[in-house]
């Protein structure tokens, strides 16, 4: 009789513990202004990537009300120094964490300069439907009205909201939730720098909960065919900027340096100055894949619009800006050299 009582008590305690169990969120810190320190609270001079993960967590004890939090420091850099090696480590580490039953979501703290690139890269290479949220800050950690703590709180709120699952990698900045494919940093210093351009935000965070307005339609995460698990490096892809009277030298230099692909941040609908166009035709003949994109902040770069892509075997980036087109081309070139297949990737991802 007594042992039965103990059994029931144990079961009741277990059930209670399970009911109260908070989602387990793991934070991977990579640096950025969220971990930056300024000379003084009112100074605009600061160095990114100075404080560690535990300091970031300690600054927002309220996140412990939302989730069980753990953290690790992957690197501590300004995101202007983000690179292939860190991307590979980051994607592999996130895949390892999310494959485990012990974790429900991952947050990556990141500098804002290249946050959109890392978000899109992870969107194509993370193999899990569990939430992956990127967060940063526009003001250093010791600034007046630092935005890091509230952004981190909102990121945790988004990570524990069940509707965040299956939406691909999400950027959480300034109370807003943005899709990895469309998010852009639009302002050099303002805290409301991140936008989804004409596609808008996909949701917002309020009172410790994420609310969604729309979901991304492109392929991502569990539906992405790109796999970095056995990769140690990427094909080399550069970007050439378009402008009036542009020099063909950067295009030629990339070809001579043995690059595998070049994205053109073209004028208008992905147009090139005539000398750059000739260099691009030559590059494509030599097996360097050209993808046309645009320096315009909005609007697609259309296939076979003003440029006869089918004739030259160029691909068009459609809705991807040059820096994200570079990432898709880099991953595409790990699988194929066929320009038609590469164009298909730009249609799907
Ligand atoms: N340069 C910084 C970085 O990207 C800017 C920021 O985080 O806001 O790391």
Boltz pocket constraint, residues with backbone or C-beta under 6 A from the ligand:
constraints:
  - pocket:
      binder: B
      contacts: [[A, 31], [A, 32], [A, 33], [A, 34], [A, 48], [A, 77], [A, 78], [A, 79], [A, 80], [A, 110], [A, 111], [A, 112], [A, 113], [A, 114], [A, 136], [A, 137], [A, 138], [A, 139]]
      max_distance: 6.0
